[in-house]
């Protein structure tokens, strides 16, 4: 009888977790957590490694920088 109780409890917990996961996935798809097609690309500064929007980048040849100072420091070294 105890074995049957524990088996039923395990099945119930697994079912509850599965149901909760499915609800979370459905909610995420309804609220628009998908990639935004209008999202701006993100780039990484060659000097400090910070990630920032591409529109704010200072680009010199193939290197990208977050500020004029980091561009200057990068080429000074």
N, C-alpha and C positions, 0 to 999 in steps of 0.2 A: 504494500500500500504506500509506503514511504517512497519507493522507487517511482511509482506512478505519479505521485504528487510532484516530485522534483522534475520529472520529465515534462509534465504539464506546465510547470513554472518556467522551465527553460524555453519551451516552445512559445509560451505567451510573451516572454521577454524578447525573444528573437522577432516575433511578429510585430511587437510594438516598435522596436528599433527600425525594422524595415519600413514600417508604415510612416514613421517620423522622417526617415531619410527621403522617402518618395514625396512627402509633403514639402520638404525643404527644397527639393529640386524643382517641383512645380511652382513654388512661390518665387524662386529665383528667376525662372524663365518668364514669369508674369511681370515681375518688377523691372525687368530689363538689365540684368547683370551681365548681359552679353557684351562683347566688344563693340564699342561705339564706332560706327563707320566714319564719323566726322572727327574722331580723336586725332590729335596731333602726334606725330612721331616724337619719340624721346631719344635724345642723344646723350653721350657721356663725355665730360670734359677730359681732355688728354692730360691736363696738369693735376687736377684734384680728384677726378673720378666721379664727381657728382653727376646725377642724371637730371636733365631739365628739358623743357620743350625746344624743339628744333628752331622755332621762330626766334628764340632768344640767343641762338648760337652765333659765335664769331668763328668763321671757317677760314682756315688758311691751308691751301692745298688740300690734303686729305685729313688734316687735324681739326678737331672741333674744340672750342673753349667756351667757358661760361662767362668770362670777363676779359677785358683788354689786358688787365694786369696778369692774368694767368697765361695769356698768349705770350706776353713779353717775358715772363719767367720761364716758360717752356723753351723758348728759343735762346734765352740767355745761358741756359745750362748745357 
